[in-house]
Amino acid sequence: MISKVFKKIDDAGIKTGTRLLCAVSGGIDSSVMLHVLSDFGFDCIVAHCNFKLRGAESDGDEDFVRKLSDKLEFKFLCERFDTHLYADQTGLSIQMAARELRYNWFYEMAQKHNCSYIALAHNSDDQAETVITNLVRGTGIRGLTGMKFVKDMLFRPLLEISRHEIEDFAEANTIDFRTDSTNKTVKYSRNKIRHQILPLMEEINQSCKTNILKSVKYLSDTELILKAYVSEAANKCMHYERNKTVIDIAQLRKTAAPETVLFEILVAEGLPKSLAVESVALLDAQTGKSCRFLNAEVLKDRDRLIIDKNIRPANEGITEIDEDNLSLFDKYGITVRIINNDETFKIVKDKNIAFTDFDKLKFPLIIRHWQDGDKFKPFGMKNFRKLSDFFIDEKLSMFDKNDVLILESAGDIVWLVGLRADNRFRIDENTKRILVLEKG
């Protein structure tokens, strides 16, 4: 076992002496891992979580890991969590609450103590259980590739070692450990897989665990092939416009598996998997349909999908700008200046610049986003026009509409920022002062 672990660590390029934050529960896996890493000469800091879920048994685990750390002369860190309270506050299950609490704390401690990696004691049996769990959840090929030996800061030195090998090693080397009484219950899904589902699968094929792990290797290679194909497809069908991702549906449909490619593109763009799954249905939806999760939204706009990962809150307020605080325009990337209307003045035709009669304005000015029912008199026109109709003429998507800023004076629109000024505030022969607004 030792030679297998050492070779895998060496192949991963992790050198002895590297400082590791070792997650140690006191169970057989983590206790064996700590002894092995100690023998290899790693600079270990032991991190133990007391979730206070098993009363005196939890405190006994903490005491055991503290003494083990002292014996091996490693620094000991411990955090006690009110797991039930956190689960109630977040709406998570106890298992998920504990997971979130420990990983957040592990990353915090690793950073604080300058650790290169966080060592976790997952073994090959855990890997098989994880793959079955992900298969049931429907996570796609990514979930079926299981856990990685090294991923970012997470390091799993025993990942290719079976639970049976770990038990034999602990017995041969008289390594003490604690047994979690909840490991035998089938209340939790992972234990149900361990104690009920895998034994049934082994009745069908005794080599099922071995075969699952072989499949993990095959699927990991397949994932690499998929990533290369998706990257090539993304280069053909995806581009960026004003901080938004745009996908050409016609080009996407030329790929071998449009729905799968779209899912992978969306996940690669940082969208939650749940939103990516829901967004696949937009391929056959009508224009204007969208999916949203938190601050991210995917919109079907004619023959393309538009992804906006920075949706403004629906309750975002307005900004009032008085005559003596024109510097607030800077917040919106708009520069302002007041000039006299004389023979040196010349109008520049640029939709990003608005020239308005300063004395026609009534302060405070308002900057806000557009609303249904808004109307204005476009520069050069005498009649009112609904903004919704104007946006259609300008071929703006829903996202573009939502990004449009309105400059308003006493309830009247002065400027659709970066699009069109209002005719009512135009410069005429009586204009003395001009407010020049320029969108950067």
Sequence and secondary structure as in RCSB ss.txt:
>XXXX:A:sequence
MISKVFKKIDDAGIKTGTRLLCAVSGGIDSSVMLHVLSDFGFDCIVAHCNFKLRGAESDGDEDFVRKLSDKLEFK
FLCERFDTHLYADQTGLSIQMAARELRYNWFYEMAQKHNCSYIALAHNSDDQAETVITNLVRGTGIRGLTGMKFV
KDMLFRPLLEISRHEIEDFAEANTIDFRTDSTNKTVKYSRNKIRHQILPLMEEINQSCKTNILKSVKYLSDTELI
LKAYVSEAANKCMHYERNKTVIDIAQLRKTAAPETVLFEILVAEGLPKSLAVESVALLDAQTGKSCRFLNAEVLK
DRDRLIIDKNIRPANEGITEIDEDNLSLFDKYGITVRIINNDETFKIVKDKNIAFTDFDKLKFPLIIRHWQDGDK
FKPFGMKNFRKLSDFFIDEKLSMFDKNDVLILESAGDIVWLVGLRADNRFRIDENTKRILVLEKG
>XXXX:A:secstr
 HHHHHHHHHHTT  TT EEEEE  SSHHHHHHHHHHHHTT EEEEEEEE  SSTHHHHHHHHHHHHHHHHHT E
EEEEE  HHHHHHHHT  HHHHHHHHHHHHHHHHHHHTT SEEE    HHHHHHHHHHHHHHT  HHHHT   SE
ETTEE TTTTS HHHHHHHHHHTT      GGGG SSSHHHHIIIIIHHHHHHH TTHHHHHHHHHHHHHHHHHH
HHHHHHHHHHHHEEEETTEEEEEHHHHTTSSSHHHHHHHHHHHTT  HHHHHHHHGGGGS TT EEEETTEEEEE
ETTEEEEES    TT   EEE TT GGGGGGGTEEEEEEE STT      TTEEEEEGGG  SSEEEEE  TT E
E BTT SS EEHHHHHHHTT  HHHHHH EEEEETTEEEEETTTEEBGGG   TT  EEEEEEE 
